[in-house]
């Protein structure tokens, strides 16, 4: 079922031909970088329009849009503001279906600019041309592989969509996503939103099954009531995460000169967002953090959190962040403390955060999540120091140059034993046999660590067997030079991360609760097969509280029945 | 002049021989990773002590410390807690001068542990053995190239020193520093601080001329009054930046089970820190951010800030962050607006943040800092989107594969013209001649952009000439495969960053005011020749407000005369 809006915006997001008006050979003009962005990927017809040049960047150029021989679906405007109305008239005459006006100098400059902008809207309406902008940086459509964007943009297709009232903030979020391994199906720098409004993009993204989470950077709204009405319908189906500056007068003033938007009262915005189920964040970084949280985690049923940490100080900082953000760092029941007493040394913290205080029994650490997640009172787990394992593996291999050969190899001997058992297990299709082989492999690995704890070995075998049986370890090897087994041997850091990721995802699937992992320190982590580790406990806590807020909203609106 | 404390701690930080008690061949024990950490760098004598093995990691092992033939300066304890007192007795008998007790299981476990700890202190005092710990991860001393640390530690020598009551948080800060290109002269994971107190380390770092900024992670203090008295003397000479969790009950409880410290009332700590001139931060990330700020920036004379941004939305977020943090985003005087009117297009923001709204005149952007910094009312500048230039260069070169050859080269043709002029200029030693050559190079570069603005070319020539004359562009080429000229041609991204860094440092030297730069998005930036760009405006704002706080403290204490 295609809604009228989806139909109307089809030529904008899936054009077959594009005219770039103002395209030029002068490298220091936006008309150059915009055309070269379009050239970088778009496979349809591309027509530069330039009043003086016959060729632009190696393509035949036309004096006017009306001179172009074939049909034109989309016109990109990179020309001075006063020239826009006449070109828009040409577009109407030519039968152009959609536009993006990158040009600035409209309503944000005052009364005269506002009149010019109204004139452009009037002309476009006449020809049923829907357009993005003006005063924007352009947009990206993955389905058309089209970067109608005035600067180079590193982006891949993916489950996110972003509309941003700031092209720079939006571009930075998109490129940070690229670095983190998460893609965008759409990105629109909406500028003044003279025609298509921010809420229209959100509605459109809401209709697109490829878009799982919607992001927005908003400085102000043309029609707050319309925004809330439209967005309220979207948030019931998928999360809408919004960064809205303007808490201070300094920002309100800056907004007025940047986008010309009325920032409105921050408190009013906050209340309205909350009512509409919009998840509000405080920085571009958090926008992506929360988006990745929605992509990789189920929603928590409440705000009770358990923290599992390989280091006490990290547990302290994480507990502080959780409690400050409104999560409950719960008291563990006596039977859980007793269960953990059996696997951790007596010096463990015996409370939440769960801190084995430097215990090196990896098996115990990996089975602890099950002991916590099975508690009715635990709605989510923050599982810390995760990248730590891979860091440990890689730094140990770095420093092992100083060690005798056989000793340098020993930390990896266990991994090798385990990985060859795993290779055998995956060849089998019999679940019991698979589990037996995995159990034997884990036992062999454990013995190299001097660990012998049958019940932990059993528990871990269960989880890993389920992860293998449900294909979680298969997908980790897809697109890599070698399968998991080889990767465990030859690239310990990568292999260990992949392996740990599969276990975490298995816990999530088993208990239907969020298990948010963290690494230590300023490390870049890429999203891999829906596994992600945040660089710190406070960022993990912030994500978790936003997931909880969204769940609470859905329950309030009776979209979810309380289970 | 060597103080008693410096003399006492000399064998700890500069030992000639180290015994690792509890060293083992079992890779899954801390005694293995600790010895391999010591082996990774330390050039003095290394003696493993193990009750059963004759060889450990290829070295001859001894049953007891007293069996070691040569003198032992330092003993590292990686053995169970109950065994520590007897080994400490051996150390006294042997004449060991210093120790580090990694072992946990002392005061943090309760009354019995406290008695055991007191016993160890009593024995050590008898032999004048000063020691770190217990319940710590160890330490790093750059002057001895010694990692007496229980996990692998990536670290280089540098101007920072850190004492941390959490080995994991401390290790993560040190390794993040390594990734960011900033080193540590000392790092101590102090644990329970049974003997040497946190304030002793701070006093010791205060005496070391190689240490420029002191960092600390503190969960609680054994003697708050002593801490404040000692630290008060240090903060008058160099900044002490502290991360202290414990704002929530959840954290206070976690602290009690982690370090056994009494977290105290957060408000009391806050007040005392402020009085002692301690700069307090909220996360490990901010600890490093602020440290880098102190290393690279002069102190601002007040809280008035100007913001210069290539994109309006980033200016909005930065202004919001500045005002929230207590900085004043000042109103610009009319004459400055008029001066910027002359170089920016009419659509520029005409206010603070200064946003040229997509103007491509690079020259104007680079001269704007001078127009802002010369204002009496401006105490500091946040200069945004800096990494943006290098990102732009690198992504443009990536996408240029799609362009005809001559056009793909054109963005770099101007840089080539400029860089060959620069090569000529640096050959000269005559300042006027240098300036003339640079001016000609900039003019040539400007002409490829279609820009012709003599006064901007003059201003920029001035700044660049001073940067070259004071050796700022020389240092950028040190340690690189090719000098700046070649780098501008062959590695545009790196070259542009280096070049921009030199200009920023020249502005700092000229106006004696902080110029804090930012890049866009989640990028890793390395500290290079005292140039650093923060990933966002809010992190830059946080750093600036901490520099201002420190300056205000020094003025309050009359350490600085108000200039």
HADDOCK unambig.tbl for C-alpha pairs under 7 A between the chains (distance, minus, plus):
assign (segid A and resid 27 and name CA) (segid B and resid 410 and name CA) 6.50 0.50 0.50
assign (segid A and resid 27 and name CA) (segid B and resid 411 and name CA) 5.88 0.50 0.50
assign (segid A and resid 28 and name CA) (segid B and resid 360 and name CA) 6.65 0.50 0.50
assign (segid A and resid 28 and name CA) (segid B and resid 449 and name CA) 5.30 0.50 0.50
assign (segid A and resid 39 and name CA) (segid B and resid 402 and name CA) 6.56 0.50 0.50
assign (segid A and resid 40 and name CA) (segid B and resid 399 and name CA) 6.23 0.50 0.50
assign (segid A and resid 40 and name CA) (segid B and resid 402 and name CA) 6.02 0.50 0.50
assign (segid A and resid 57 and name CA) (segid B and resid 403 and name CA) 6.77 0.50 0.50
assign (segid A and resid 57 and name CA) (segid B and resid 404 and name CA) 6.66 0.50 0.50
assign (segid A and resid 57 and name CA) (segid B and resid 407 and name CA) 6.86 0.50 0.50
assign (segid A and resid 58 and name CA) (segid B and resid 404 and name CA) 6.51 0.50 0.50
assign (segid A and resid 105 and name CA) (segid B and resid 347 and name CA) 6.27 0.50 0.50
assign (segid A and resid 109 and name CA) (segid B and resid 347 and name CA) 6.76 0.50 0.50
assign (segid A and resid 152 and name CA) (segid B and resid 392 and name CA) 6.91 0.50 0.50
assign (segid A and resid 152 and name CA) (segid B and resid 395 and name CA) 5.96 0.50 0.50
assign (segid A and resid 152 and name CA) (segid B and resid 396 and name CA) 6.11 0.50 0.50
assign (segid A and resid 166 and name CA) (segid B and resid 312 and name CA) 6.92 0.50 0.50
assign (segid A and resid 166 and name CA) (segid B and resid 313 and name CA) 4.78 0.50 0.50
assign (segid A and resid 168 and name CA) (segid B and resid 311 and name CA) 5.74 0.50 0.50
assign (segid A and resid 168 and name CA) (segid B and resid 313 and name CA) 6.42 0.50 0.50
assign (segid A and resid 168 and name CA) (segid B and resid 314 and name CA) 6.77 0.50 0.50
assign (segid A and resid 169 and name CA) (segid B and resid 313 and name CA) 6.02 0.50 0.50
assign (segid A and resid 169 and name CA) (segid B and resid 314 and name CA) 6.12 0.50 0.50
assign (segid A and resid 172 and name CA) (segid B and resid 520 and name CA) 5.83 0.50 0.50
assign (segid A and resid 172 and name CA) (segid B and resid 521 and name CA) 5.00 0.50 0.50
assign (segid A and resid 173 and name CA) (segid B and resid 521 and name CA) 6.55 0.50 0.50
assign (segid A and resid 176 and name CA) (segid B and resid 521 and name CA) 5.75 0.50 0.50
assign (segid A and resid 176 and name CA) (segid B and resid 522 and name CA) 5.41 0.50 0.50
assign (segid A and resid 245 and name CA) (segid B and resid 317 and name CA) 6.17 0.50 0.50
assign (segid A and resid 245 and name CA) (segid B and resid 320 and name CA) 6.70 0.50 0.50
assign (segid A and resid 246 and name CA) (segid B and resid 320 and name CA) 6.34 0.50 0.50
assign (segid A and resid 247 and name CA) (segid B and resid 320 and name CA) 6.54 0.50 0.50
assign (segid A and resid 248 and name CA) (segid B and resid 320 and name CA) 5.63 0.50 0.50
assign (segid A and resid 248 and name CA) (segid B and resid 323 and name CA) 6.23 0.50 0.50
assign (segid A and resid 248 and name CA) (segid B and resid 324 and name CA) 6.61 0.50 0.50
assign (segid A and resid 250 and name CA) (segid B and resid 319 and name CA) 5.68 0.50 0.50
assign (segid A and resid 250 and name CA) (segid B and resid 320 and name CA) 6.13 0.50 0.50
assign (segid A and resid 250 and name CA) (segid B and resid 323 and name CA) 6.36 0.50 0.50
assign (segid A and resid 250 and name CA) (segid B and resid 329 and name CA) 6.41 0.50 0.50
assign (segid A and resid 251 and name CA) (segid B and resid 316 and name CA) 5.21 0.50 0.50
assign (segid A and resid 251 and name CA) (segid B and resid 317 and name CA) 7.00 0.50 0.50
assign (segid A and resid 251 and name CA) (segid B and resid 319 and name CA) 5.28 0.50 0.50
assign (segid A and resid 251 and name CA) (segid B and resid 320 and name CA) 4.70 0.50 0.50
assign (segid A and resid 254 and name CA) (segid B and resid 316 and name CA) 5.32 0.50 0.50
assign (segid A and resid 254 and name CA) (segid B and resid 353 and name CA) 6.58 0.50 0.50
assign (segid A and resid 255 and name CA) (segid B and resid 316 and name CA) 5.97 0.50 0.50
assign (segid A and resid 257 and name CA) (segid B and resid 349 and name CA) 5.58 0.50 0.50
assign (segid A and resid 258 and name CA) (segid B and resid 312 and name CA) 5.16 0.50 0.50
assign (segid A and resid 258 and name CA) (segid B and resid 313 and name CA) 7.00 0.50 0.50
assign (segid A and resid 258 and name CA) (segid B and resid 349 and name CA) 6.77 0.50 0.50
assign (segid A and resid 311 and name CA) (segid B and resid 168 and name CA) 5.75 0.50 0.50
assign (segid A and resid 312 and name CA) (segid B and resid 166 and name CA) 6.93 0.50 0.50
assign (segid A and resid 312 and name CA) (segid B and resid 258 and name CA) 5.17 0.50 0.50
assign (segid A and resid 313 and name CA) (segid B and resid 166 and name CA) 4.77 0.50 0.50
assign (segid A and resid 313 and name CA) (segid B and resid 168 and name CA) 6.41 0.50 0.50
assign (segid A and resid 313 and name CA) (segid B and resid 169 and name CA) 6.02 0.50 0.50
assign (segid A and resid 314 and name CA) (segid B and resid 168 and name CA) 6.75 0.50 0.50
assign (segid A and resid 314 and name CA) (segid B and resid 169 and name CA) 6.12 0.50 0.50
assign (segid A and resid 316 and name CA) (segid B and resid 251 and name CA) 5.21 0.50 0.50
assign (segid A and resid 316 and name CA) (segid B and resid 254 and name CA) 5.33 0.50 0.50
assign (segid A and resid 316 and name CA) (segid B and resid 255 and name CA) 5.97 0.50 0.50
assign (segid A and resid 317 and name CA) (segid B and resid 245 and name CA) 6.18 0.50 0.50
assign (segid A and resid 317 and name CA) (segid B and resid 251 and name CA) 7.00 0.50 0.50
assign (segid A and resid 319 and name CA) (segid B and resid 250 and name CA) 5.67 0.50 0.50
assign (segid A and resid 319 and name CA) (segid B and resid 251 and name CA) 5.26 0.50 0.50
assign (segid A and resid 320 and name CA) (segid B and resid 245 and name CA) 6.70 0.50 0.50
assign (segid A and resid 320 and name CA) (segid B and resid 246 and name CA) 6.35 0.50 0.50
assign (segid A and resid 320 and name CA) (segid B and resid 247 and name CA) 6.56 0.50 0.50
assign (segid A and resid 320 and name CA) (segid B and resid 248 and name CA) 5.64 0.50 0.50
assign (segid A and resid 320 and name CA) (segid B and resid 250 and name CA) 6.14 0.50 0.50
assign (segid A and resid 320 and name CA) (segid B and resid 251 and name CA) 4.69 0.50 0.50
assign (segid A and resid 323 and name CA) (segid B and resid 248 and name CA) 6.22 0.50 0.50
assign (segid A and resid 323 and name CA) (segid B and resid 250 and name CA) 6.33 0.50 0.50
assign (segid A and resid 324 and name CA) (segid B and resid 248 and name CA) 6.59 0.50 0.50
assign (segid A and resid 329 and name CA) (segid B and resid 250 and name CA) 6.39 0.50 0.50
assign (segid A and resid 347 and name CA) (segid B and resid 105 and name CA) 6.23 0.50 0.50
assign (segid A and resid 347 and name CA) (segid B and resid 109 and name CA) 6.77 0.50 0.50
assign (segid A and resid 349 and name CA) (segid B and resid 257 and name CA) 5.59 0.50 0.50
assign (segid A and resid 349 and name CA) (segid B and resid 258 and name CA) 6.78 0.50 0.50
assign (segid A and resid 353 and name CA) (segid B and resid 254 and name CA) 6.58 0.50 0.50
assign (segid A and resid 360 and name CA) (segid B and resid 28 and name CA) 6.66 0.50 0.50
assign (segid A and resid 392 and name CA) (segid B and resid 152 and name CA) 6.92 0.50 0.50
assign (segid A and resid 395 and name CA) (segid B and resid 152 and name CA) 5.98 0.50 0.50
assign (segid A and resid 396 and name CA) (segid B and resid 152 and name CA) 6.13 0.50 0.50
assign (segid A and resid 399 and name CA) (segid B and resid 40 and name CA) 6.25 0.50 0.50
assign (segid A and resid 402 and name CA) (segid B and resid 39 and name CA) 6.59 0.50 0.50
assign (segid A and resid 402 and name CA) (segid B and resid 40 and name CA) 6.04 0.50 0.50
assign (segid A and resid 403 and name CA) (segid B and resid 57 and name CA) 6.78 0.50 0.50
assign (segid A and resid 404 and name CA) (segid B and resid 57 and name CA) 6.68 0.50 0.50
assign (segid A and resid 404 and name CA) (segid B and resid 58 and name CA) 6.54 0.50 0.50
assign (segid A and resid 407 and name CA) (segid B and resid 57 and name CA) 6.87 0.50 0.50
assign (segid A and resid 410 and name CA) (segid B and resid 27 and name CA) 6.52 0.50 0.50
assign (segid A and resid 411 and name CA) (segid B and resid 27 and name CA) 5.90 0.50 0.50
assign (segid A and resid 449 and name CA) (segid B and resid 28 and name CA) 5.36 0.50 0.50
assign (segid A and resid 520 and name CA) (segid B and resid 172 and name CA) 5.84 0.50 0.50
assign (segid A and resid 521 and name CA) (segid B and resid 172 and name CA) 4.98 0.50 0.50
assign (segid A and resid 521 and name CA) (segid B and resid 173 and name CA) 6.55 0.50 0.50
assign (segid A and resid 521 and name CA) (segid B and resid 176 and name CA) 5.76 0.50 0.50
assign (segid A and resid 522 and name CA) (segid B and resid 176 and name CA) 5.41 0.50 0.50
